Amino acid sequence: MLLSNLDDLLVDIYYFLYKIHRKYFIYKKYRPFQVEDILTKEEQFLAVMIPAWQESSVIQAMLKNTLSSYNYVNYHIFVGCYPNDPATISEIEKIQRHHNNMHISILKSFGPTSKADCLNEIYKNIIAHEHKTQISFAGFILHDAEDIVHPLELKLYNHLIPRKDMVQIPVIPLERPWYDLTGGHYQDEFAENHIKELVVRESLTGHVPSAGVGTALSRQAMDIISQNQTIQPFDISNLTEDYDLALRLKKHNLSLIFARFKTSPNDIIATREFFPDTIATVIRQKSRWIMGIIFQGWRNQKWDGPLLMKYALFRDRKAIFTAQISIMAYFILVNILMVWFIEWLLPESYHFPPLVRRGEWLEYMLWGNFIFLLNRSLHRFYFTYQIYGTLTTVMSLPRQLWGNILNFMASLRAIYLYSCHIMFDMPLVWDKTEHMFPDSEQLVPYRKKLGEFLIHNKIIAVDNLHDALLFQKKNGGKIGQILIKMGYITEQQLSDTLTLQDE
């Protein structure tokens, strides 16, 4: 536990030194790019890839929200489906009738196969579409059937590609009720991982793991991993094809980046989604991650790369050990508390000798681990607060304890399944997670803003919105009324746009 804690402390220290260096040295010399920069760049054609198996309950709502949210014109959506899943195909066809940029890629084999297999078929159909229409896609974006996209997501990818070959934006779990420890523990893990861990990893190694959603790949990246369309780009034998993909891109010395871009103090370009909220589904999902990232990654990728890359792989793979150690510590703690309770209840009975004596090295080690535990809890508080605010942050400590138990159970399942795979040649299958999609009220905060609608429909220019936002910052007021007051739009244009925004 002490060694793992010291490892985490190194990452903590590096992160804060990195942030200080960026603030006082980099940003003083170079201006970070702004919203205006991504809005004004000429649009390239982008292809959005969505694998779907038995997603009839969410896919139509997801596609409707995506099509109405994107502040972008030159994009096409390709959804991969299976011939034995007519319900999902039917839901997509209802949307396809009204949108020329919607396409269905139906696999030849019955489902489910694997997410990688579905993505390969989608990619094959995209190439065929290019030959048919003479369109050339500059970027390929990965999403799942439950994702809530950010309106400016494609604008950000358009700005960074092709200078960057893979762009990963943050993934933010949608907030669960404060009492939901099972579904809510993802909030804390992703907050710390996608604010601190990925930033440190990119800085140290130039490698960023793909989350499988909110990932954009350049044309060059897809050409290289598919060997110019001669092989399948996604590894169908790997349970975490996204993690494997990023490692393969790094081996080709391509440029990978984690883009955490704020459009305003309270808005970040990210992919949002509901994560599982039952014990069984959490264990199933996390055991798949463990098998793919730790066991298959260890077996297939080994420990390739320079020393810092090996260190990053070690941080990924140590989880299989720390999950067991945490539960051992919980077990010992419960036993100690029981002994103390019995001794307090029966003071005249037998007393066990102390486990730790004053001045022994074990005492100092335990105090050190206790301080590190407080440090971890404070970090969880800090990073969770950055995204979710006070109430959610208060519950991060009990969620952390429960999350360790869930991770332990997932690790046991992963060890069992992978052992059966190695010893008895039992196949590893795509253990798909059941997906949820928010209702219309829950989607309101993530929909396209009024200013984005006005720019998208060419009613105002970016400079007009910038002037109005500066005025709002100084004087307050609603942005629509400010734009009218400044003479950029009329009352009728505001009314029509608000109607469109509410649809």
C-alpha positions as CSV (number, residue, x, y, z in Angstrom):
1,M,0.0,0.0,0.0
2,L,2.8,2.4,0.8
3,L,4.6,1.8,-2.5
4,S,1.3,2.4,-4.4
5,N,0.6,5.5,-2.4
6,L,4.1,6.9,-3.1
7,D,3.5,6.2,-6.8
8,D,0.2,8.2,-6.6
9,L,2.0,11.0,-4.7
10,L,4.5,11.4,-7.6
11,V,1.6,11.9,-10.0
12,D,-0.1,14.4,-7.7
13,I,3.1,16.5,-7.4
14,Y,3.8,16.4,-11.1
15,Y,0.3,17.5,-11.9
16,F,0.4,20.6,-9.8
17,L,3.9,21.5,-10.9
18,Y,2.7,21.1,-14.5
19,K,-0.3,23.4,-13.9
20,I,1.9,26.0,-12.3
21,H,4.4,25.8,-15.2
22,R,1.6,26.2,-17.8
23,K,0.0,29.1,-16.0
24,Y,3.1,31.2,-15.3
25,F,5.4,30.3,-18.2
26,I,3.5,28.8,-21.2
27,Y,0.3,30.9,-21.2
28,K,2.3,34.1,-20.5
29,K,4.2,33.5,-23.8
30,Y,1.6,31.8,-26.0
31,R,-2.1,32.6,-26.1
32,P,-4.4,29.5,-25.6
33,F,-6.8,29.1,-28.5
34,Q,-10.3,30.5,-27.9
35,V,-13.8,29.6,-28.9
36,E,-13.6,32.1,-31.7
37,D,-10.7,30.1,-33.2
38,I,-12.6,26.8,-33.4
39,L,-15.8,28.5,-34.7
40,T,-14.1,30.3,-37.6
41,K,-11.9,27.6,-39.0
42,E,-13.1,26.1,-42.4
43,E,-15.0,22.9,-41.9
44,Q,-13.5,19.6,-43.0
45,F,-15.7,16.5,-43.6
46,L,-16.0,14.3,-40.4
47,A,-17.5,10.8,-40.0
48,V,-19.1,9.8,-36.7
49,M,-19.0,6.1,-36.0
50,I,-21.6,4.5,-33.7
51,P,-21.7,0.7,-33.1
52,A,-25.1,-0.6,-32.0
53,W,-26.4,-3.9,-30.8
54,Q,-29.9,-4.1,-29.2
55,E,-30.0,-0.3,-28.7
56,S,-33.6,0.2,-29.8
57,S,-34.5,1.8,-26.5
58,V,-31.9,4.6,-26.8
59,I,-30.6,5.0,-30.3
60,Q,-33.4,7.2,-31.7
61,A,-33.2,9.7,-28.8
62,M,-29.4,9.7,-29.1
63,L,-29.4,10.4,-32.8
64,K,-32.1,13.1,-32.5
65,N,-30.1,14.9,-29.8
66,T,-26.9,14.5,-31.7
67,L,-28.3,15.9,-35.0
68,S,-29.9,18.8,-33.3
69,S,-26.9,19.6,-31.1
70,Y,-23.9,19.6,-33.4
71,N,-22.9,23.1,-34.4
72,Y,-21.4,21.8,-37.6
73,V,-22.4,21.2,-41.2
74,N,-20.0,18.9,-43.0
75,Y,-20.5,15.7,-41.0
76,H,-22.0,12.3,-41.6
77,I,-23.2,9.7,-39.0
78,F,-22.7,6.0,-39.7
79,V,-24.4,3.5,-37.4
80,G,-23.4,-0.2,-37.4
81,C,-26.2,-2.7,-36.9
82,Y,-26.8,-6.4,-37.1
83,P,-29.3,-8.2,-39.4
84,N,-30.8,-10.0,-36.4
85,D,-31.5,-6.7,-34.6
86,P,-34.5,-5.4,-36.6
87,A,-35.8,-3.2,-33.7
88,T,-32.6,-1.1,-33.7
89,I,-32.6,-0.9,-37.5
90,S,-36.2,0.3,-37.5
91,E,-35.5,3.1,-35.0
92,I,-32.5,4.4,-37.0
93,E,-34.5,4.3,-40.3
94,K,-37.1,6.6,-38.7
95,I,-34.3,9.2,-38.3
96,Q,-32.6,8.4,-41.6
97,R,-35.7,9.4,-43.7
98,H,-35.3,13.0,-42.6
99,H,-31.5,13.3,-42.7
100,N,-29.3,12.8,-45.7
101,N,-26.1,12.6,-43.6
102,M,-27.4,9.5,-41.7
103,H,-26.3,6.0,-42.8
104,I,-26.8,2.5,-41.6
105,S,-24.0,-0.1,-41.9
106,I,-25.5,-3.6,-41.6
107,L,-23.0,-6.3,-40.7
108,K,-23.1,-9.6,-42.7
109,S,-22.8,-11.7,-39.6
110,F,-25.5,-12.1,-36.9
111,G,-24.8,-10.3,-33.6
112,P,-23.4,-9.9,-31.2
113,T,-19.9,-10.2,-32.4
114,S,-17.7,-7.4,-30.8
115,K,-17.6,-3.7,-30.8
116,A,-14.3,-3.8,-32.8
117,D,-16.0,-6.0,-35.5
118,C,-18.9,-3.5,-35.7
119,L,-16.5,-0.6,-36.0
120,N,-14.6,-2.3,-38.8
121,E,-17.8,-2.8,-40.8
122,I,-18.7,0.9,-40.3
123,Y,-15.2,1.9,-41.5
124,K,-15.5,-0.3,-44.5
125,N,-18.9,1.4,-45.4
126,I,-17.4,4.9,-44.9
127,I,-14.7,4.1,-47.4
128,A,-17.3,2.8,-49.9
129,H,-19.3,6.0,-49.3
130,E,-16.2,8.1,-50.1
131,H,-15.7,6.3,-53.4
132,K,-19.4,6.8,-54.3
133,T,-19.7,10.5,-53.4
134,Q,-16.1,11.7,-53.8
135,I,-16.1,13.0,-50.3
136,S,-12.9,12.5,-48.3
137,F,-13.3,12.4,-44.5
138,A,-10.5,14.2,-42.6
139,G,-11.5,12.7,-39.2
140,F,-13.3,9.7,-37.7
141,I,-15.1,10.1,-34.4
142,L,-16.0,7.3,-32.1
143,H,-19.2,7.3,-30.1
144,D,-21.6,4.9,-28.3
145,A,-25.4,4.7,-28.6
146,E,-25.9,6.5,-25.2
147,D,-23.6,9.4,-25.6
148,I,-24.6,13.1,-25.2
149,V,-22.4,15.1,-27.5
150,H,-21.3,18.6,-27.0
151,P,-22.5,21.1,-29.6
152,L,-18.9,22.3,-30.3
153,E,-17.2,18.9,-30.2
154,L,-16.8,18.6,-34.0
155,K,-15.6,22.2,-34.2
156,L,-12.8,21.3,-31.7
157,Y,-11.8,18.2,-33.7
158,N,-11.9,20.2,-36.9
159,H,-9.5,22.7,-35.3
160,L,-7.0,20.0,-34.1
161,I,-7.1,17.6,-37.0
162,P,-4.9,16.8,-39.0
163,R,-2.2,18.4,-36.8
164,K,-3.1,15.8,-34.2
165,D,-3.7,12.2,-35.1
166,M,-5.9,11.3,-32.1
167,V,-7.9,13.7,-30.0
168,Q,-9.5,12.4,-26.8
169,I,-11.9,14.8,-25.0
170,P,-13.0,14.2,-21.4
171,V,-15.8,11.7,-20.6
172,I,-18.1,12.9,-17.8
173,P,-20.6,10.5,-16.2
174,L,-24.0,12.1,-15.8
175,E,-24.8,12.8,-12.2
176,R,-26.6,10.2,-10.1
177,P,-28.6,10.9,-6.9
178,W,-26.4,11.5,-3.9
179,Y,-27.4,8.2,-2.3
180,D,-26.5,6.1,-5.4
181,L,-23.0,4.9,-4.4
182,T,-22.9,2.3,-7.2
183,G,-23.7,4.5,-10.2
184,G,-22.1,7.5,-8.5
185,H,-18.6,6.1,-7.9
186,Y,-17.9,6.5,-11.7
187,Q,-18.2,10.3,-11.2
188,D,-15.3,10.5,-8.8
189,E,-13.1,8.1,-10.8
190,F,-13.6,9.8,-14.1
191,A,-13.3,13.3,-12.6
192,E,-9.8,12.5,-11.2
193,N,-8.7,10.4,-14.2
194,H,-9.9,12.9,-16.8
195,I,-8.7,16.0,-15.1
196,K,-5.4,14.9,-13.6
197,E,-4.3,11.4,-14.8
198,L,-4.6,11.8,-18.5
199,V,-3.0,15.3,-18.4
200,V,0.0,13.8,-16.6
201,R,0.3,10.8,-18.9
202,E,0.2,13.0,-22.0
203,S,2.9,15.3,-20.6
204,L,5.2,12.4,-19.5
205,T,4.8,10.0,-22.4
206,G,2.9,11.6,-25.3
207,H,0.5,8.7,-25.0
208,V,-3.3,9.2,-24.3
209,P,-5.5,6.1,-23.9
210,S,-8.7,6.3,-26.0
211,A,-11.9,6.1,-24.0
212,G,-13.7,4.6,-27.0
213,V,-16.1,7.6,-27.0
214,G,-15.3,11.2,-27.6
215,T,-12.3,10.0,-29.6
216,A,-11.3,11.5,-33.0
217,L,-8.9,9.9,-35.3
218,S,-7.2,11.6,-38.2
219,R,-7.1,10.3,-41.8
220,Q,-3.5,9.5,-41.3
221,A,-4.1,7.5,-38.2
222,M,-6.8,5.4,-39.8
223,D,-4.7,4.8,-42.9
224,I,-1.7,3.6,-40.9
225,I,-3.6,1.2,-38.6
226,S,-5.6,-0.2,-41.5
227,Q,-2.5,-0.3,-43.7
228,N,-4.3,1.8,-46.3
229,Q,-7.5,-0.2,-46.0
230,T,-5.9,-3.6,-46.5
231,I,-6.5,-4.9,-42.9
232,Q,-9.2,-4.2,-40.3
233,P,-8.2,-1.2,-38.2
234,F,-9.8,-2.4,-34.9
235,D,-8.6,-5.5,-33.2
236,I,-11.6,-7.9,-32.9
237,S,-9.7,-10.2,-30.4
238,N,-9.3,-7.4,-27.9
239,L,-12.0,-6.6,-25.3
240,T,-10.8,-3.0,-25.0
241,E,-10.1,-2.2,-28.7
242,D,-10.0,1.5,-27.8
243,Y,-7.1,1.1,-25.3
244,D,-5.3,-1.2,-27.8
245,L,-5.8,1.3,-30.6
246,A,-4.1,4.2,-28.8
247,L,-1.1,2.0,-27.9
248,R,-0.7,1.0,-31.6
249,L,-0.9,4.6,-32.7
250,K,1.8,5.5,-30.2
251,K,4.1,2.8,-31.6
252,H,3.8,4.6,-35.0
253,N,5.0,7.8,-33.3
254,L,1.7,9.6,-34.1
255,S,0.6,12.7,-32.2
256,L,-2.0,11.9,-29.5
257,I,-3.6,14.6,-27.4
258,F,-6.0,15.0,-24.5
259,A,-8.1,18.1,-25.2
260,R,-9.7,19.6,-22.1
261,F,-11.2,22.8,-23.6
262,K,-13.5,25.1,-21.7
263,T,-15.9,27.2,-23.7
264,S,-16.9,29.2,-20.5
265,P,-16.1,28.8,-16.8
266,N,-18.9,26.4,-16.4
267,D,-18.9,24.5,-19.7
268,I,-16.3,22.0,-21.0
269,I,-16.4,20.2,-24.3
270,A,-16.9,16.6,-23.2
271,T,-18.9,13.4,-23.9
272,R,-21.5,12.8,-21.2
273,E,-23.4,9.6,-20.5
274,F,-25.0,7.4,-17.9
275,F,-22.8,4.7,-16.5
276,P,-24.2,1.4,-15.0
277,D,-25.9,1.7,-11.6
278,T,-26.4,-1.9,-10.5
279,I,-23.7,-4.1,-8.9
280,A,-24.0,-6.8,-11.5
281,T,-23.6,-4.4,-14.5
282,V,-20.7,-2.5,-12.9
283,I,-18.8,-5.7,-12.2
284,R,-19.5,-7.0,-15.7
285,Q,-18.3,-3.7,-17.3
286,K,-15.2,-3.3,-15.1
287,S,-14.1,-6.9,-15.4
288,R,-14.1,-6.4,-19.2
289,W,-11.9,-3.4,-18.8
290,I,-9.5,-5.3,-16.5
291,M,-9.3,-8.2,-18.9
292,G,-8.6,-6.0,-21.9
293,I,-6.4,-3.3,-20.4
294,I,-4.4,-5.5,-17.9
295,F,-4.4,-9.1,-19.0
296,Q,-4.6,-8.7,-22.8
297,G,-2.5,-5.6,-22.8
298,W,0.2,-7.3,-20.7
299,R,0.1,-10.3,-22.9
300,N,0.0,-8.6,-26.3
301,Q,1.8,-5.2,-25.8
302,K,4.1,-6.5,-23.1
303,W,6.3,-3.7,-21.6
304,D,7.3,-2.0,-24.9
305,G,8.4,1.5,-25.1
306,P,10.8,3.9,-23.2
307,L,11.0,4.0,-19.4
308,L,8.2,6.5,-18.9
309,M,5.9,4.5,-21.1
310,K,6.6,1.5,-19.0
311,Y,5.7,3.5,-16.0
312,A,2.4,4.5,-17.5
313,L,1.7,0.8,-18.3
314,F,2.6,-0.1,-14.7
315,R,0.0,2.4,-13.4
316,D,-2.6,0.8,-15.6
317,R,-1.7,-2.7,-14.5
318,K,-1.1,-2.3,-10.8
319,A,-4.9,-2.1,-10.3
320,I,-5.2,-5.9,-10.3
321,F,-2.9,-6.0,-7.2
322,T,-4.2,-2.9,-5.4
323,A,-7.8,-4.1,-5.7
324,Q,-6.9,-7.2,-3.6
325,I,-4.7,-5.3,-1.1
326,S,-7.5,-2.7,-0.4
327,I,-9.9,-5.5,0.5
328,M,-7.3,-7.2,2.7
329,A,-6.9,-3.9,4.5
330,Y,-10.7,-3.6,5.0
331,F,-10.9,-7.1,6.3
332,I,-8.1,-6.5,8.8
333,L,-9.6,-3.2,9.9
334,V,-13.0,-4.8,10.6
335,N,-11.4,-7.5,12.7
336,I,-9.4,-5.0,14.7
337,L,-12.6,-2.9,15.4
338,M,-14.4,-6.1,16.5
339,V,-11.6,-6.9,18.9
340,W,-11.6,-3.4,20.3
341,F,-15.4,-3.5,20.7
342,I,-15.2,-6.9,22.6
343,E,-12.4,-5.6,24.8
344,W,-14.5,-2.5,25.6
345,L,-17.6,-4.5,26.2
346,L,-15.8,-7.1,28.4
347,P,-12.9,-5.2,30.1
348,E,-12.1,-8.1,32.4
349,S,-11.8,-10.7,29.6
350,Y,-8.7,-11.8,27.7
351,H,-7.0,-9.0,25.9
352,F,-5.1,-9.6,22.6
353,P,-1.5,-8.3,22.5
354,P,-1.1,-5.1,20.4
355,L,-0.6,-5.5,16.7
356,V,1.7,-2.5,16.6
357,R,4.0,-1.2,19.4
358,R,5.1,2.4,19.8
359,G,8.3,3.2,18.0
360,E,8.2,0.2,15.6
361,W,8.7,0.8,11.9
362,L,5.2,-0.6,11.3
363,E,3.7,2.3,13.3
364,Y,5.3,4.9,11.1
365,M,4.3,3.0,8.0
366,L,0.7,2.9,9.2
367,W,0.7,6.6,10.0
368,G,2.2,7.3,6.5
369,N,-0.5,5.3,4.8
370,F,-3.2,7.1,6.9
371,I,-1.9,10.5,5.7
372,F,-1.8,9.2,2.1
373,L,-5.4,8.1,2.6
374,L,-6.4,11.6,3.6
375,N,-4.5,13.0,0.7
376,R,-6.4,10.6,-1.7
377,S,-9.7,11.7,-0.2
378,L,-8.8,15.4,-0.6
379,H,-7.9,14.8,-4.2
380,R,-11.2,13.1,-4.9
381,F,-13.0,16.0,-3.2
382,Y,-11.1,18.5,-5.2
383,F,-11.5,16.9,-8.7
384,T,-15.1,15.9,-8.1
385,Y,-15.9,19.4,-7.0
386,Q,-14.5,20.8,-10.2
387,I,-17.3,19.1,-12.2
388,Y,-20.2,18.3,-9.9
389,G,-20.2,20.9,-7.0
390,T,-20.6,20.6,-3.3
391,L,-23.3,17.9,-2.6
392,T,-21.9,15.3,-4.9
393,T,-18.4,16.0,-3.5
394,V,-19.5,15.4,0.1
395,M,-20.4,11.8,-0.8
396,S,-17.1,11.1,-2.6
397,L,-15.6,9.4,0.5
398,P,-18.3,6.7,1.0
399,R,-18.3,6.2,-2.8
400,Q,-14.5,5.7,-2.8
401,L,-14.9,3.0,-0.2
402,W,-17.7,1.3,-2.0
403,G,-15.9,1.7,-5.3
404,N,-12.9,-0.2,-4.0
405,I,-15.2,-3.1,-3.1
406,L,-16.7,-3.0,-6.6
407,N,-13.3,-3.0,-8.2
408,F,-12.3,-6.0,-6.1
409,M,-15.3,-8.0,-7.2
410,A,-14.7,-7.0,-10.8
411,S,-11.0,-8.1,-10.5
412,L,-12.1,-11.5,-9.2
413,R,-14.5,-12.0,-12.1
414,A,-11.7,-10.9,-14.5
415,I,-9.2,-13.3,-13.0
416,Y,-11.7,-16.2,-13.2
417,L,-12.7,-15.5,-16.8
418,Y,-9.2,-14.9,-18.1
419,S,-7.9,-18.0,-16.3
420,C,-10.6,-20.0,-18.0
421,H,-9.6,-18.5,-21.3
422,I,-5.9,-19.4,-20.8
423,M,-6.4,-22.9,-19.4
424,F,-9.5,-24.1,-21.2
425,D,-9.5,-21.9,-24.3
426,M,-12.8,-20.4,-23.3
427,P,-13.6,-17.5,-25.7
428,L,-13.7,-13.9,-24.4
429,V,-17.0,-12.4,-25.5
430,W,-18.2,-8.8,-25.9
431,D,-20.0,-8.3,-22.5
432,K,-22.1,-5.4,-23.6
433,T,-23.4,-2.9,-21.1
434,E,-27.1,-2.0,-21.1
435,H,-27.4,1.7,-22.0
436,M,-29.6,4.5,-20.7
437,F,-30.3,7.9,-22.3
438,P,-31.5,11.0,-20.4
439,D,-35.0,12.4,-20.8
440,S,-35.6,15.9,-22.4
441,E,-35.3,17.8,-19.1
442,Q,-32.0,16.2,-18.3
443,L,-30.7,17.1,-21.7
444,V,-31.4,20.9,-21.4
445,P,-28.0,21.9,-19.9
446,Y,-26.1,20.1,-22.8
447,R,-28.0,21.4,-25.8
448,K,-26.8,24.0,-28.2
449,K,-26.7,27.5,-26.7
450,L,-28.6,30.5,-28.2
451,G,-25.4,32.1,-29.5
452,E,-24.4,28.9,-31.2
453,F,-27.8,28.6,-32.9
454,L,-27.5,32.2,-34.2
455,I,-24.0,31.6,-35.6
456,H,-24.8,28.2,-37.0
457,N,-27.8,29.8,-38.9
458,K,-25.6,32.7,-40.1
459,I,-27.7,35.3,-38.3
460,I,-24.8,36.8,-36.4
461,A,-21.0,36.6,-36.7
462,V,-18.6,35.3,-34.1
463,D,-17.4,38.8,-33.3
464,N,-21.0,39.9,-32.6
465,L,-21.4,37.1,-30.0
466,H,-18.0,38.0,-28.5
467,D,-19.1,41.6,-28.1
468,A,-22.4,40.6,-26.5
469,L,-20.7,38.1,-24.1
470,L,-18.3,40.9,-22.9
471,F,-21.2,43.2,-22.3
472,Q,-23.1,40.4,-20.4
473,K,-20.0,39.8,-18.3
474,K,-19.8,43.5,-17.2
475,N,-23.5,44.4,-17.0
476,G,-25.4,41.1,-16.7
477,G,-28.7,40.4,-18.6
478,K,-29.9,37.8,-21.1
479,I,-27.8,37.3,-24.2
480,G,-30.8,37.4,-26.5
481,Q,-31.9,40.8,-25.3
482,I,-28.3,42.1,-25.3
483,L,-28.0,41.1,-29.0
484,I,-31.2,42.9,-29.8
485,K,-30.1,46.0,-27.9
486,M,-26.8,46.0,-29.8
487,G,-28.7,45.8,-33.1
488,Y,-27.3,42.4,-34.2
489,I,-30.7,40.6,-34.3
490,T,-34.4,41.5,-34.3
491,E,-37.1,40.4,-31.9
492,Q,-38.5,38.1,-34.6
493,Q,-35.1,36.4,-35.2
494,L,-34.8,35.9,-31.4
495,S,-38.3,34.4,-31.2
496,D,-37.7,32.1,-34.2
497,T,-34.4,30.9,-32.8
498,L,-35.8,30.2,-29.3
499,T,-38.6,28.1,-30.9
500,L,-36.0,26.2,-32.9
501,Q,-33.9,25.7,-29.7
502,D,-36.8,24.2,-27.8
503,E,-37.7,21.7,-30.5
